[in-house]
Amino acid sequence: MEATASDIWSPEDMAAVEDAARRFIQTEVAPHLQAWEDAGEFPRHLYERAAGLGWLGLGYPEALGGTSAPWALRNALTIALARTGGSGGLMASLFSHNIGLPPVLRHGSWALQQQVIPDVLAGRKIAALAITEPGGGTDVSALRTTAVREDGHYVVNGEKVFITSGMRADWITVAVRTDLTNKGASGISMLVVPGDAPGLSRSPLRKMGWQCSDTAQLRFDNVRVPLGNLVGEEGTGFKIILTNFNGERLSMSAMALGFAECCYDEALAWAQQRKTFGTALVDHQVIRHKLMDMKMRIESTRAWLQALSARVDAGRKGVEFPAGPPQGKLARSGGSDPRSGGAWGQETVAQVCLLKNHATQTMQFCADQGVQILGGMGFMRGTACERIYREVKVMMIGGGAEEIMKELASRQLGI
């Protein structure tokens, strides 16, 4: 029987990954985070540092420089990084390849995989995903960026917005409309655009949170992209996008849990040392109850995340993304057909949508209560609760807003 990623990693391995994550944040991030937030980006060398620790390649095939790893391990890393105080902006950009590369790995040609993926997993290049357009939001099927065939290339014109790692990405997986006569979902395809392509321009965006993430608006003016950079077949882009969202939402749930725990830890530490009316803040019943309300939501989120991750891991066969050329239309989609028996069946997709809502609501509640417990200090820059409070909304909107998650879940469940 073929060994799965879950068989390879022991509890001791997972504990070691979590410990490395905590030390990384404490020694290499925390002392510089505010300066990076002010600058709007963090140093590029952090990508190579994360690659050296083995983090960028988790869940990717060894043939392309990765390491087979279950969701349980990847989520443990995400939670540890978030809980120790790493910012959402840092994590979003440092791991932006986890939304930019999977379409290439599932559906791109072997030549395209070899060209793009190894350098990204080694931290030498940065990958991003570009779907959202100005005025488009969640309505992906209405996108207007076009790609027209001409002399062995696609000529791309249009705009994208809210693109994580958009200012520095070396490879950008872009949703485009290749069938200009089809205004619906079946006219959409995916292309990998080189970051240095002539005609590609970028503008930085100022945000409420995720301030050290180099978020950008992109403009494509007659950008020529080789035909070989097509991901999958023409017209299959919308299905590829939907599949890609599943893993993104599971990862965001783990991030939200870690940030909720970060708020709890900071609030508890403050309540234990802060004196009011001659006694520690935590000695007041109302404060203890606030902390228990936070803990209750954290533990329910943790249990749901663990159960769902185990379910997805159990549905996988070997490595999640076997390297090599695609075998047939939408092959290796990880269960892109919601009726398939793969890791992402209808019930699982619905659960991921609902979990993302629950996890981000837990994060929102804990950030709010954390700021309340810290009082005036919670309003000051430099506390984790203040930063996470500003970052809640992008977590609740990114990857699919709450309302979309509820509607998608209800449809998957036949309601």
N, C-alpha and C positions, 0 to 999 in steps of 0.2 A: 504494500500500500504506500502511495506517495505521501511523504511527510508534508504537513501544512506548516504555515508560518507559526501557528499557535503551538505546534509541537516543539519548535526550535527554541523558543524563548521561554525561559524559566521565570518564576517569581523573583528570583535573585537578580536575573538580568533586568527585569523591569524596575526593581528597586535601585539598581545601579544607574539606569537611565534617568530616573527621577532625581537621584542625588546629583548627578552631573548637571542636570538642568538647573537645580537650585544654586549650585556653585557658580555656574555660568552667569546667571542673573545677578547674583550678589557681588561677584568680582569684576565682571566684564561689561555689565549693563548699568546697574543701579548708580554707580558713581558718575556716569556720563549721560544718563537718560534725559535730564532736563535740558542739557545743552543740545542734544539731538532733537528734542521736541522743538526748541527754539529755532534750530537750523532747518527743520522740515525734512530731515533725512538722517540716517545713521551711516557710519562708514561702510564702504563696500567690503572691507576685509572681513566683516562679520559673516558674510556668506561662506567664505572659505573656512572660517573657524567652525561654523555649524556643520559644514560638510566634513571637516576633519573629525568631528565628534560622531559622525555617522548619521546625523539627523535628516539631512536633505534627501538621502536615498532610501529612507524607510518606506517599504511598500512597493519598491521598484525592482525590476529584475537585475540579477547580478551581471548579466551580459551587457548591461548599459551603465554599470557602476552603482547599482542599488543593492538593497538588502531586503529579502522577504521579511515582512513584519505584519502581525495581525493588527486590527483596529484597536484591540485592547492596549497594545504597546504604544501605538501612535497617540492614542488619547491620553495615556498616562504621561507621555512627554508634554503634550499640549497643556494639560492641567497643571503640571509642575511648573512650567514656564510662566503660565498666567498667575498661578497662586503666589509665586515668589515675588511678584511685582513687576513682571515684564509688561510693557504697554501693549495695547491692542495694535497700535500702529507698527511697532517693531515686529510683532508676530505676523501681522497681515502681509507685510512686505517680505520678511525673511522667508516665509513659506508660500509666497504667491505662486511658486511653481506647481504647488499642489492643486491649483485650479487651471493653470496654463498648460501643464504637460499631459495630464490624463487623456485628453482627446487625441493627442499625437500618439500616445502609447497604445491606445485602444484601436485607433483607426488609421494612423499615418503609415506611409510606406516604411519599409525597413531602412531604406536609405535616409529618409527624413528623420526617423528615430535616431539613427547613428549620428546625423549631422547636428541635431539639436540637444538631445537629452544628456549625454555624458558630461559635457561642459557645465550644464546647469547643476547636475547632481554633485559635481566637484566644486561648485561655488565660483567657478570662473565666469559664468554667464548668469543672467537673470531672466526669468520667464514670467510672462504676465498673460492675463486673459482680458479680451476687450469685446464686450457684448453690448452694454448699455449705451444708448445714444441720447443726445439732448432732446428732452421732451418725450422720450420713449419709456423710461422706467421699466416696469415688469413686463410690458407688452412687447416681448421679444419678436413675436411673429410680424410686427409692423416695422422692423428695422429698415433703414433706407440706404445704408452704406452699400455700394455696388461694386461688383468685380466682373469685368468684361474681358473675355478672351481676345488676345491680340498678339500675334507673332510669338507664340510659345510662352506667353506670360498672361497673367491676369492683371488688368489695370484697375486699381482700387481707388474709389473716390467716396468721401464721406467723413463723418465725425463720430468719435466715441467719447464718453465722459465718465467720471468717477472711476478711473482705471488705476487699480492698486499696482504699485511699482511702475507706473506709466512713464515717469520721467527718465528712468534708467534702464528699462527692460531691453535686453538684447534680442529676445525673441517674443513676439506677441501673437497669440492665437486669437484670430479675429473672426467674428461672425459677419458674413457678407451676403448680399443678395446676388446670386449668379444668374437667376432666371428673372429678368426684368419684366417679363409679361405676367409673372406670378407674384401677386402682392401678399400671399399668405405664407404659412410656415414651410410648405414644400419647395419654396423658391430659395431657401437659405442654405448656405454652405459654410465651411470653416477653412480658413487659410492660416498658415504660419508666416507672418511678415517679419523680415529682419529689421532690427531696430535702427540700422544705419541706412535703410532704403531711402534714396532720394525722393523728396516729396512728402515725407513723414515729418510733421512738426508737432511739438508738445508744449503745453502750457500748464504750469503748476496750479493746483487748487488749494485754497485756504479752507480749513475745516474746523468744526467745533471740537472734534477729537481726532485720534489717530494722527497726531501732529507730526510724528517722525516717519510716517509713511509717505513716500513720494507719489501722492495721488495726482493724476493728470487728466487733462482733456487732450485728445489726440485728433489730428486732422490729416487726412489722406488726400493728397492732390496728385492724381495720376501716378500713384505708386505702383511700380511694376514688380510683380511677384511671380517667380517661376511656377509653371503648371504643376511641377512636382511637389510644391508646398501645399497642395490641396490635401485636406484631412478627410479621409473617407471618400465617398462619392458625392458628386454634385447633388444638391437637394436633400441631403441627409443631415444637414447641420442642426436643424431644430431638435431632432432626436438625440444627437450627440450632446447638445446643450442640456437637455433635460436629464440625461444620464449623469452628466458631470455635476449637477446640482446635488445629487444624493450624498456623495462623499463630502462636498463642501459643507452641507448642512450638518452632517454628523460631526465634522471637525469644529464647526462654530458652536455646537452644543457643548463640546468639551471645553472650548475656550471660555464660554459663558460660565460654566461650572467653576473653572479655575479662578475667574475674576470674582465670582460670588464668594468663594472661599477666601480670597485675598481681602475682600471687604470685611468679612467676618473676623479674620485674624487680626486685622488692624483695629477694628472696633473693640474686640475683646481685650487686646493689649492696652488700649487707651482706657477702657473702663476699669481695668485692674489697677492702673497707676494714677489715674486722675482722682483727686480728692474734692468732694463737694459736701458742704455742711458737716465737716469733720469726719467723713468716712469715704471709702472708695466708691466710685460711681457704680461699680458692679454690685455693691451691697444694696442698691435700691431695686426693689422688685420690678418696677417698670422697665428698667434697663435689662435685667435678666430676661424678662419676657420678650423684649425686642430681640435679644440675642437668640433665644430659643425659636422665635418665629423665623429668623434667618436660617438657623440650623435645620429646622424642619424642611424648609424648601430645598436647601442644599442636599440633604440626604435623599429626598425623593428624586431629585434630578440625578444624583449619582447612581441610584438603583436603576432608574430607567435607562440611563446611558450605558451602564454595564450590561444590562440585559439585552439591549438592542445591539450593542457591539458584538456580544457573543453570538447573537442570531446571525448577523452579517458574516462574521468569521466562520460560522458553521456552514454557511452556504457557499463559501469559496472553495476552489480547488487549487491547491498549491499556491504559487505566487498570484497576486491579484491581477497583474498585468504581464503575461508572458511576452517576452521580447520576440520580435520577428514580424514578418509581413502579415497583414490581416487575412483571415480565411473567410471570405464571403462578406456579404453586406452586413454592416454593423456587427461584425464578429467581435468577440472579446469585449462586449459592452457591459459585462458585469450584470447581466439581466436588464438590458435597456428596454426590452419588451416587458411591461409590467405584469404580463400574464405568464412569464417564464418562471421556471423553478429555480432560477439562480439566486444570488445573494440579495437582489433588489426586487422582490416580488411586490404585488400590490399592497399587501398588509404592511410590509417593511417600509415601503416608500411613505405610506400614510403615517406610520409611527415616527419616521425621521422628521416629517413636517411638524407633527405635533410636539415632538421632543424639542425641536428648535424653538418653538414658541414658549414651551414651558421653561427651558433652560435660560432663555434671554429674559423672561419675566422674573425668574429667580435672581438673575444678575441685577436687573433693575431694582427689585425690592431690596436686595442686600446693599446695593450702592446707596440707595435712598436712606435706609436705616443706618448705614455706616456713617454717612454725613451727619445725620441727626445726632447720633451718639457722640461723635467727635465735636459737635457744636461749632463754635467759631473756627476751630482748627480744620474742620471738614470743608470749610469754604475757602481755605488757603491752598494755593498751588504748592505742590510738593507732597501732599498726602495721596496715598493710593486711592482712597475712596473718592476724592475730588476728581482725579483723572478718570477713573472708571465710570463715575457719574456722567461725565461728558461723552464717554464712549459707548454708552448703552444703546442709544438710538441707532447708530450705524449697525450694531449687531442685530437689532430687531428688524431692520429694513434690508440690510445686505443679504444676498443669497435667497431672497424672497421675503416680502413683508408678511406680517402676521395674517393679514386678511387673505393673502394669496395662499399661505400655508394651510389655513383652515379649509379654503375652497378645494385645494388640491387633495387634501386628506379625505374630504367628504366624497370626492369623485372616485378616489382609489377604493374607498370602502363601499361604493355603490349607493351612496345616500343622496 
